[in-house]
Amino acid sequence: MRMFTTHNLRNYNLLFTGILFALFVSFSSCSNDDNETGNVIPSSPYDSFKPIGFGEKTTGGNNQNIIVVATAAELKAAVSGTSPATIYVKGSITLDKILPVGSNKSIIGLPGATISNLNRNDNAGIFLLKGSNNVIIRNLTLIGPGAYDIDANYSDNISLIGAKNVWVDHCDIQDGIDGNFDIVEGSDSICVSWTRFRYLIKPWEGGSGGSDDHRNCNLIGNSNNTADLDEGHLNCTFICCWWGEGCSERCPRVRFGKVHVVNCLYDGNDFKYCVGYGVYSNIFVEKCAFMSEKAKQNALKDWRGDKDFNIKVVDCLGVENTELSQGNRQQFMPTYNYKVFNAELVDSVLRKGEYGAGATLQIKL
């Protein structure tokens, strides 16, 4: 059985030759951003070590103006503005408010790097990309205060507001107050790869937003009434991501955008639903593993009302192939190049401590 395949525009000769070639590419290829990835010790034949799909043009700081930061003040200064910068984060940094990130930045964690903001108020959140373009966030553990529905705007661990060309890779995103990572207001050309989402803190009750359990991971499009901003945008690739412990909803929930969810793992025991399809969403879920009973039972959620939508689920473990639609729009199918492996391998590959999903890269300066 073939261990992995590559879609579109790639031809293989003999199977064995194809596997050897893929191994070579995995060990030698770098993203065109950074050869910051030249400082990664590659160890996985499954990881492309570059942005894939909708975010494939992201270059970030492009290895220019290398800076090492170890304090909140240093980090704030380094991520501001639009000049290219490649920022390495060392140790643990605690923020007292959300941090605006400018354009043309790579923010990369050295092994063990964490950034936290434990505020349970309007100062919550870690990274705010508002109108930013060309940003990479890699190998960081981002820690919030726990889910607490105070209806605060843009207080997620990562908030993309009209941001373009963003690659989030090998991060461990935990306990966002409003969400872990939201993509809204016309954001576009996003790749999220090898990233782990979870909630380790019991949700706080009694927030002004009304929900006593707001462990809602990834919202793509935050209103049914923003077609002027979102139509034709909110296009995202989620590849080799892991939604696990404590995740309840929005893994992801989609409005308007074309969203590709491929080789992702769902193994939490608190899912009210995994993938939510909303107004004018167009979603392709491919070779994912729905491992827990809650994930299998609550894989999909209909949020579209009477609006058009498309969703197709193919070759996944734990759920049947499904194709649902309303309206005249064609089902989105990826036309970009990407590597994909069988759903039966997803659980074991993404759990690998040395190269799996999460902040597992052994980056060296």
C-alpha positions as a LaTeX table, in Angstrom:
\begin{tabular}{lrrr}
\hline
Residue & $x$ (\AA) & $y$ (\AA) & $z$ (\AA) \\
\hline
Met1 & 0.00 & 0.00 & 0.00 \\
Arg2 & 1.33 & 3.45 & $-0.87$ \\
Met3 & 2.41 & 5.33 & 2.26 \\
Phe4 & 1.61 & 8.74 & 0.81 \\
Thr5 & 0.61 & 10.26 & $-2.48$ \\
Thr6 & 1.02 & 13.66 & $-4.02$ \\
His7 & $-1.85$ & 15.35 & $-5.85$ \\
Asn8 & $-1.73$ & 17.25 & $-9.14$ \\
Leu9 & 1.12 & 17.82 & $-11.55$ \\
Arg10 & 3.38 & 15.17 & $-10.02$ \\
Asn11 & 4.29 & 11.96 & $-11.75$ \\
Tyr12 & 5.86 & 8.96 & $-10.14$ \\
Asn13 & 7.64 & 6.14 & $-11.83$ \\
Leu14 & 8.12 & 3.05 & $-9.74$ \\
Leu15 & 6.58 & 3.09 & $-6.27$ \\
Phe16 & 9.86 & 2.57 & $-4.50$ \\
Thr17 & 11.54 & 5.33 & $-6.49$ \\
Gly18 & 8.67 & 7.65 & $-5.62$ \\
Ile19 & 9.05 & 6.99 & $-1.90$ \\
Leu20 & 12.80 & 7.58 & $-2.03$ \\
Phe21 & 12.28 & 10.83 & $-3.89$ \\
Ala22 & 9.71 & 12.01 & $-1.34$ \\
Leu23 & 12.09 & 11.23 & 1.48 \\
Phe24 & 14.81 & 13.20 & $-0.24$ \\
Val25 & 12.54 & 16.20 & $-0.77$ \\
Ser26 & 11.39 & 16.13 & 2.84 \\
Phe27 & 14.91 & 16.11 & 4.16 \\
Ser28 & 16.29 & 18.74 & 1.84 \\
Ser29 & 13.51 & 21.17 & 1.00 \\
Cys30 & 13.00 & 24.48 & 2.73 \\
Ser31 & 10.24 & 27.01 & 2.54 \\
Asn32 & 11.01 & 29.88 & 0.27 \\
Asp33 & 10.68 & 32.10 & 3.26 \\
Asp34 & 13.29 & 31.23 & 5.46 \\
Asn35 & 15.90 & 29.45 & 5.09 \\
Glu36 & 15.21 & 29.68 & 8.71 \\
Thr37 & 14.10 & 26.14 & 7.93 \\
Gly38 & 17.71 & 25.49 & 7.15 \\
Asn39 & 18.14 & 25.59 & 10.92 \\
Val40 & 15.55 & 22.87 & 11.45 \\
Ile41 & 16.78 & 19.32 & 11.79 \\
Pro42 & 14.32 & 17.53 & 9.47 \\
Ser43 & 13.30 & 14.11 & 10.66 \\
Ser44 & 9.97 & 13.39 & 9.01 \\
Pro45 & 9.17 & 12.05 & 5.55 \\
Tyr46 & 5.62 & 13.41 & 5.97 \\
Asp47 & 6.40 & 17.08 & 6.56 \\
Ser48 & 7.06 & 19.35 & 3.56 \\
Phe49 & 8.76 & 22.00 & 5.76 \\
Lys50 & 7.15 & 24.78 & 3.74 \\
Pro51 & 3.74 & 26.45 & 3.47 \\
Ile52 & 1.22 & 24.44 & 1.50 \\
Gly53 & $-1.89$ & 25.27 & $-0.47$ \\
Phe54 & $-3.55$ & 28.62 & $-0.01$ \\
Gly55 & $-0.62$ & 29.96 & 2.01 \\
Glu56 & 2.12 & 28.72 & $-0.29$ \\
Lys57 & 3.34 & 32.19 & $-1.32$ \\
Thr58 & 4.14 & 33.23 & 2.24 \\
Thr59 & 7.81 & 34.12 & 2.73 \\
Gly60 & 7.80 & 35.96 & 6.07 \\
Gly61 & 11.05 & 37.57 & 7.09 \\
Asn62 & 12.95 & 35.61 & 4.43 \\
Asn63 & 15.88 & 35.14 & 6.80 \\
Gln64 & 16.56 & 38.87 & 6.85 \\
Asn65 & 17.40 & 40.96 & 9.91 \\
Ile66 & 17.74 & 38.08 & 12.36 \\
Ile67 & 16.84 & 38.98 & 15.94 \\
Val68 & 16.72 & 36.86 & 19.12 \\
Val69 & 14.20 & 38.04 & 21.73 \\
Ala70 & 13.67 & 36.94 & 25.31 \\
Thr71 & 11.37 & 39.62 & 26.77 \\
Ala72 & 7.97 & 41.07 & 25.96 \\
Ala73 & 9.50 & 44.47 & 25.19 \\
Glu74 & 12.01 & 42.95 & 22.77 \\
Leu75 & 9.30 & 40.94 & 21.06 \\
Lys76 & 6.98 & 43.93 & 20.71 \\
Ala77 & 9.69 & 46.00 & 19.09 \\
Ala78 & 10.78 & 43.20 & 16.78 \\
Val79 & 7.34 & 42.40 & 15.32 \\
Ser80 & 6.30 & 45.99 & 14.63 \\
Gly81 & 6.41 & 47.73 & 11.27 \\
Thr82 & 6.70 & 46.32 & 7.77 \\
Ser83 & 10.45 & 45.85 & 7.34 \\
Pro84 & 11.42 & 42.17 & 6.94 \\
Ala85 & 12.58 & 40.53 & 10.15 \\
Thr86 & 13.30 & 36.98 & 11.27 \\
Ile87 & 12.64 & 36.80 & 15.00 \\
Tyr88 & 13.69 & 33.88 & 17.17 \\
Val89 & 11.95 & 33.56 & 20.53 \\
Lys90 & 13.97 & 32.19 & 23.43 \\
Gly91 & 12.53 & 30.97 & 26.73 \\
Ser92 & 9.15 & 32.03 & 28.15 \\
Ile93 & 7.57 & 35.43 & 27.53 \\
Thr94 & 4.47 & 36.74 & 29.31 \\
Leu95 & 2.42 & 39.51 & 27.71 \\
Asp96 & 0.09 & 41.97 & 29.43 \\
Lys97 & $-1.93$ & 42.70 & 26.26 \\
Ile98 & $-2.33$ & 41.43 & 22.73 \\
Leu99 & 0.63 & 42.12 & 20.46 \\
Pro100 & 0.11 & 43.72 & 17.03 \\
Val101 & 2.26 & 42.05 & 14.38 \\
Gly102 & 3.33 & 43.91 & 11.26 \\
Ser103 & 4.05 & 42.56 & 7.80 \\
Asn104 & 7.01 & 40.56 & 6.48 \\
Lys105 & 7.82 & 38.83 & 9.74 \\
Ser106 & 8.88 & 35.33 & 10.75 \\
Ile107 & 8.37 & 34.60 & 14.45 \\
Ile108 & 10.06 & 31.32 & 15.31 \\
Gly109 & 10.37 & 29.56 & 18.62 \\
Leu110 & 13.60 & 27.96 & 19.69 \\
Pro111 & 12.96 & 24.61 & 21.43 \\
Gly112 & 10.76 & 25.10 & 24.50 \\
Ala113 & 9.76 & 28.69 & 23.68 \\
Thr114 & 6.39 & 29.82 & 25.04 \\
Ile115 & 4.38 & 33.03 & 24.86 \\
Ser116 & 1.46 & 33.51 & 27.25 \\
Asn117 & $-1.16$ & 36.07 & 28.14 \\
Leu118 & $-3.26$ & 35.09 & 31.14 \\
Asn119 & $-5.56$ & 38.13 & 31.27 \\
Arg120 & $-9.27$ & 37.34 & 31.44 \\
Asn121 & $-10.41$ & 40.72 & 30.11 \\
Asp122 & $-10.13$ & 42.93 & 27.02 \\
Asn123 & $-6.33$ & 42.72 & 27.25 \\
Ala124 & $-6.39$ & 39.01 & 26.44 \\
Gly125 & $-4.83$ & 37.56 & 23.31 \\
Ile126 & $-1.32$ & 37.02 & 21.98 \\
Phe127 & $-0.85$ & 37.87 & 18.29 \\
Leu128 & $-3.06$ & 40.32 & 16.37 \\
Leu129 & $-2.49$ & 40.46 & 12.62 \\
Lys130 & $-4.73$ & 43.30 & 11.49 \\
Gly131 & $-4.17$ & 44.03 & 7.83 \\
Ser132 & $-0.79$ & 42.34 & 8.03 \\
Asn133 & 0.70 & 40.58 & 5.03 \\
Asn134 & 3.30 & 37.85 & 4.74 \\
Val135 & 3.76 & 36.52 & 8.28 \\
Ile136 & 5.11 & 33.19 & 9.55 \\
Ile137 & 4.57 & 31.90 & 13.10 \\
Arg138 & 6.40 & 28.65 & 13.86 \\
Asn139 & 7.34 & 26.30 & 16.67 \\
Leu140 & 5.74 & 28.27 & 19.50 \\
Thr141 & 3.57 & 27.22 & 22.40 \\
Leu142 & 0.92 & 29.93 & 22.83 \\
Ile143 & $-0.96$ & 29.85 & 26.13 \\
Gly144 & $-4.13$ & 31.73 & 27.04 \\
Pro145 & $-6.01$ & 31.96 & 30.36 \\
Gly146 & $-8.68$ & 29.38 & 29.54 \\
Ala147 & $-12.00$ & 29.74 & 27.75 \\
Tyr148 & $-14.17$ & 32.54 & 29.16 \\
Asp149 & $-16.91$ & 34.01 & 27.01 \\
Ile150 & $-16.59$ & 37.72 & 27.66 \\
Asp151 & $-17.43$ & 38.50 & 24.02 \\
Ala152 & $-14.14$ & 40.35 & 23.62 \\
Asn153 & $-13.21$ & 41.29 & 20.05 \\
Tyr154 & $-9.96$ & 39.91 & 18.68 \\
Ser155 & $-8.75$ & 38.36 & 21.91 \\
Asp156 & $-7.76$ & 34.95 & 20.54 \\
Asn157 & $-4.29$ & 33.52 & 20.88 \\
Ile158 & $-3.95$ & 34.37 & 17.20 \\
Ser159 & $-6.39$ & 36.75 & 15.51 \\
Leu160 & $-6.24$ & 37.41 & 11.77 \\
Ile161 & $-8.22$ & 40.50 & 10.76 \\
Gly162 & $-7.92$ & 41.20 & 7.05 \\
Ala163 & $-4.53$ & 39.49 & 7.04 \\
Lys164 & $-3.07$ & 37.93 & 3.91 \\
Asn165 & $-0.41$ & 35.30 & 3.27 \\
Val166 & 0.05 & 33.76 & 6.70 \\
Trp167 & 1.69 & 30.46 & 7.59 \\
Val168 & 1.26 & 29.03 & 11.11 \\
Asp169 & 3.34 & 25.88 & 11.49 \\
His170 & 4.22 & 23.49 & 14.30 \\
Cys171 & 2.61 & 25.53 & 17.05 \\
Asp172 & 0.84 & 24.32 & 20.20 \\
Ile173 & $-2.07$ & 26.69 & 20.77 \\
Gln174 & $-3.78$ & 26.34 & 24.13 \\
Asp175 & $-6.61$ & 27.79 & 26.19 \\
Gly176 & $-7.56$ & 30.87 & 24.21 \\
Ile177 & $-10.09$ & 33.01 & 26.08 \\
Asp178 & $-12.42$ & 33.57 & 23.11 \\
Gly179 & $-10.89$ & 31.12 & 20.64 \\
Asn180 & $-7.53$ & 29.63 & 19.92 \\
Phe181 & $-7.07$ & 30.99 & 16.39 \\
Asp182 & $-9.68$ & 32.94 & 14.40 \\
Ile183 & $-9.51$ & 34.06 & 10.76 \\
Val184 & $-11.99$ & 36.81 & 9.90 \\
Glu185 & $-12.84$ & 40.00 & 7.98 \\
Gly186 & $-11.46$ & 39.15 & 4.56 \\
Ser187 & $-8.30$ & 37.39 & 5.66 \\
Asp188 & $-6.99$ & 35.16 & 2.91 \\
Ser189 & $-4.24$ & 32.85 & 1.67 \\
Ile190 & $-3.67$ & 31.02 & 4.95 \\
Cys191 & $-1.83$ & 27.78 & 5.68 \\
Val192 & $-2.00$ & 26.13 & 9.11 \\
Ser193 & 0.21 & 23.05 & 9.30 \\
Trp194 & 1.32 & 20.60 & 11.98 \\
Thr195 & $-0.34$ & 22.67 & 14.70 \\
Arg196 & $-1.95$ & 21.30 & 17.85 \\
Phe197 & $-5.06$ & 22.85 & 19.41 \\
Arg198 & $-6.22$ & 22.02 & 22.93 \\
Tyr199 & $-7.80$ & 23.29 & 26.14 \\
Leu200 & $-6.16$ & 22.20 & 29.37 \\
Ile201 & $-7.93$ & 24.63 & 31.73 \\
Lys202 & $-11.53$ & 24.09 & 32.77 \\
Pro203 & $-13.74$ & 26.69 & 31.05 \\
Trp204 & $-14.83$ & 29.65 & 33.12 \\
Glu205 & $-18.55$ & 30.20 & 33.54 \\
Gly206 & $-20.58$ & 33.39 & 33.80 \\
Gly207 & $-19.00$ & 35.45 & 31.04 \\
Ser208 & $-20.93$ & 38.33 & 29.49 \\
Gly209 & $-21.09$ & 36.48 & 26.16 \\
Gly210 & $-23.46$ & 33.92 & 27.63 \\
Ser211 & $-21.65$ & 30.62 & 27.04 \\
Asp212 & $-20.38$ & 28.64 & 30.01 \\
Asp213 & $-18.19$ & 26.50 & 27.76 \\
His214 & $-16.48$ & 28.54 & 25.07 \\
Arg215 & $-13.70$ & 26.11 & 24.12 \\
Asn216 & $-14.19$ & 27.05 & 20.47 \\
Cys217 & $-11.00$ & 26.67 & 18.49 \\
Asn218 & $-11.08$ & 28.10 & 14.98 \\
Leu219 & $-13.68$ & 30.48 & 13.57 \\
Ile220 & $-13.33$ & 31.29 & 9.88 \\
Gly221 & $-15.67$ & 34.19 & 9.17 \\
Asn222 & $-17.39$ & 35.82 & 12.12 \\
Ser223 & $-20.69$ & 36.95 & 10.62 \\
Asn224 & $-23.32$ & 35.89 & 8.09 \\
Asn225 & $-23.59$ & 39.51 & 6.99 \\
Thr226 & $-20.07$ & 40.29 & 5.80 \\
Ala227 & $-20.20$ & 39.18 & 2.18 \\
Asp228 & $-18.68$ & 42.53 & 1.16 \\
Leu229 & $-15.55$ & 41.62 & 3.15 \\
Asp230 & $-15.49$ & 37.84 & 2.97 \\
Glu231 & $-16.84$ & 36.75 & $-0.41$ \\
Gly232 & $-13.91$ & 35.29 & $-2.37$ \\
His233 & $-11.64$ & 35.34 & 0.68 \\
Leu234 & $-11.14$ & 33.30 & 3.87 \\
Asn235 & $-9.35$ & 30.58 & 1.87 \\
Cys236 & $-7.38$ & 28.31 & 4.17 \\
Thr237 & $-5.46$ & 25.04 & 4.17 \\
Phe238 & $-5.31$ & 23.03 & 7.42 \\
Ile239 & $-2.84$ & 20.19 & 6.96 \\
Cys240 & $-1.65$ & 17.77 & 9.65 \\
Cys241 & $-3.34$ & 19.65 & 12.49 \\
Trp242 & $-4.48$ & 18.03 & 15.74 \\
Trp243 & $-7.66$ & 19.02 & 17.59 \\
Gly244 & $-7.53$ & 17.20 & 20.90 \\
Glu245 & $-8.05$ & 17.53 & 24.61 \\
Gly246 & $-10.80$ & 19.94 & 25.64 \\
Cys247 & $-11.75$ & 21.13 & 22.14 \\
Ser248 & $-15.50$ & 21.56 & 21.96 \\
Glu249 & $-16.44$ & 23.30 & 18.70 \\
Arg250 & $-15.16$ & 25.11 & 15.62 \\
Cys251 & $-12.44$ & 22.77 & 14.42 \\
Pro252 & $-12.97$ & 24.72 & 12.22 \\
Arg253 & $-16.33$ & 26.48 & 11.67 \\
Val254 & $-16.45$ & 28.10 & 8.26 \\
Arg255 & $-18.35$ & 30.89 & 6.53 \\
Phe256 & $-17.73$ & 32.02 & 2.94 \\
Gly257 & $-14.25$ & 30.52 & 2.49 \\
Lys258 & $-12.81$ & 27.60 & 0.61 \\
Val259 & $-11.21$ & 25.44 & 3.31 \\
His260 & $-9.16$ & 22.28 & 2.85 \\
Val261 & $-8.78$ & 20.06 & 5.94 \\
Val262 & $-6.35$ & 17.24 & 5.18 \\
Asn263 & $-4.58$ & 14.61 & 7.28 \\
Cys264 & $-5.89$ & 16.14 & 10.50 \\
Leu265 & $-6.53$ & 14.35 & 13.79 \\
Tyr266 & $-9.63$ & 14.59 & 15.99 \\
Asp267 & $-9.28$ & 12.67 & 19.25 \\
Gly268 & $-10.82$ & 14.82 & 21.99 \\
Asn269 & $-13.65$ & 13.67 & 24.23 \\
Asp270 & $-15.55$ & 16.97 & 24.42 \\
Phe271 & $-16.59$ & 17.61 & 20.83 \\
Lys272 & $-20.05$ & 19.09 & 20.38 \\
Tyr273 & $-19.01$ & 19.10 & 16.74 \\
Cys274 & $-15.77$ & 19.09 & 14.78 \\
Val275 & $-16.25$ & 20.79 & 11.39 \\
Gly276 & $-19.05$ & 23.34 & 11.08 \\
Tyr277 & $-20.29$ & 24.39 & 7.64 \\
Gly278 & $-21.90$ & 27.80 & 7.52 \\
Val279 & $-23.17$ & 30.28 & 4.94 \\
Tyr280 & $-21.44$ & 30.00 & 1.55 \\
Ser281 & $-18.76$ & 27.73 & 2.98 \\
Asn282 & $-16.98$ & 25.34 & 0.62 \\
Ile283 & $-15.07$ & 22.67 & 2.53 \\
Phe284 & $-13.06$ & 19.63 & 1.48 \\
Val285 & $-12.17$ & 17.22 & 4.33 \\
Glu286 & $-9.67$ & 14.61 & 3.19 \\
Lys287 & $-8.00$ & 11.61 & 4.81 \\
Cys288 & $-8.48$ & 12.82 & 8.37 \\
Ala289 & $-8.75$ & 10.57 & 11.43 \\
Phe290 & $-11.78$ & 10.91 & 13.71 \\
Met291 & $-10.58$ & 8.72 & 16.56 \\
Ser292 & $-12.71$ & 9.38 & 19.63 \\
Glu293 & $-16.36$ & 8.41 & 19.90 \\
Lys294 & $-17.33$ & 12.08 & 20.31 \\
Ala295 & $-15.45$ & 12.97 & 17.14 \\
Lys296 & $-17.11$ & 10.16 & 15.18 \\
Gln297 & $-20.58$ & 11.01 & 16.46 \\
Asn298 & $-20.25$ & 14.77 & 16.02 \\
Ala299 & $-18.02$ & 15.14 & 12.99 \\
Leu300 & $-20.14$ & 17.73 & 11.18 \\
Lys301 & $-22.51$ & 20.56 & 12.14 \\
Asp302 & $-24.89$ & 22.45 & 9.87 \\
Trp303 & $-24.77$ & 26.21 & 10.47 \\
Arg304 & $-25.78$ & 27.40 & 7.01 \\
Gly305 & $-29.49$ & 28.03 & 7.58 \\
Asp306 & $-31.07$ & 28.48 & 4.16 \\
Lys307 & $-27.86$ & 29.67 & 2.48 \\
Asp308 & $-25.72$ & 27.94 & $-0.13$ \\
Phe309 & $-22.87$ & 25.70 & 0.98 \\
Asn310 & $-20.71$ & 22.75 & $-0.09$ \\
Ile311 & $-18.90$ & 20.14 & 1.99 \\
Lys312 & $-17.24$ & 16.92 & 0.92 \\
Val313 & $-15.64$ & 14.34 & 3.23 \\
Val314 & $-13.51$ & 11.65 & 1.59 \\
Asp315 & $-11.32$ & 8.75 & 2.70 \\
Cys316 & $-11.41$ & 9.60 & 6.39 \\
Leu317 & $-11.06$ & 7.19 & 9.30 \\
Gly318 & $-14.07$ & 6.95 & 11.62 \\
Val319 & $-16.64$ & 8.65 & 9.38 \\
Glu320 & $-18.21$ & 7.77 & 6.06 \\
Asn321 & $-17.66$ & 9.58 & 2.79 \\
Thr322 & $-20.16$ & 12.42 & 2.60 \\
Glu323 & $-21.06$ & 15.09 & 0.08 \\
Leu324 & $-23.63$ & 17.75 & 0.94 \\
Ser325 & $-24.53$ & 20.93 & $-0.92$ \\
Gln326 & $-27.15$ & 23.53 & $-1.60$ \\
Gly327 & $-27.18$ & 26.06 & $-4.43$ \\
Asn328 & $-25.30$ & 26.22 & $-7.70$ \\
Arg329 & $-21.71$ & 26.58 & $-6.55$ \\
Gln330 & $-19.32$ & 23.82 & $-7.47$ \\
Gln331 & $-17.63$ & 21.80 & $-4.75$ \\
Phe332 & $-14.14$ & 23.14 & $-4.07$ \\
Met333 & $-11.38$ & 20.70 & $-4.94$ \\
Pro334 & $-7.72$ & 21.63 & $-4.36$ \\
Thr335 & $-5.70$ & 22.33 & $-7.49$ \\
Tyr336 & $-2.40$ & 23.00 & $-5.72$ \\
Asn337 & 0.33 & 20.46 & $-5.01$ \\
Tyr338 & 0.33 & 18.78 & $-1.62$ \\
Lys339 & 1.51 & 15.60 & 0.00 \\
Val340 & $-1.10$ & 13.37 & 1.63 \\
Phe341 & $-0.95$ & 10.00 & 3.39 \\
Asn342 & $-3.55$ & 7.44 & 4.33 \\
Ala343 & $-5.96$ & 8.30 & 7.15 \\
Glu344 & $-4.91$ & 5.13 & 8.99 \\
Leu345 & $-1.48$ & 6.71 & 9.57 \\
Val346 & $-2.68$ & 10.09 & 10.82 \\
Asp347 & $-2.98$ & 9.22 & 14.52 \\
Ser348 & 0.51 & 7.70 & 14.81 \\
Val349 & 2.27 & 10.29 & 12.64 \\
Leu350 & 0.81 & 13.38 & 14.31 \\
Arg351 & 1.51 & 12.01 & 17.80 \\
Lys352 & 5.23 & 11.53 & 17.16 \\
Gly353 & 7.05 & 13.50 & 19.83 \\
Glu354 & 10.12 & 14.04 & 17.67 \\
Tyr355 & 8.34 & 15.40 & 14.61 \\
Gly356 & 4.56 & 15.33 & 15.12 \\
Ala357 & 2.03 & 18.11 & 15.45 \\
Gly358 & 2.83 & 20.82 & 17.97 \\
Ala359 & 5.98 & 22.77 & 18.80 \\
Thr360 & 8.24 & 19.83 & 18.03 \\
Leu361 & 10.86 & 21.35 & 15.70 \\
Gln362 & 14.44 & 21.24 & 16.88 \\
Ile363 & 15.42 & 24.64 & 15.57 \\
Lys364 & 18.97 & 25.86 & 16.13 \\
Leu365 & 20.60 & 29.18 & 15.45 \\
\hline
\end{tabular}
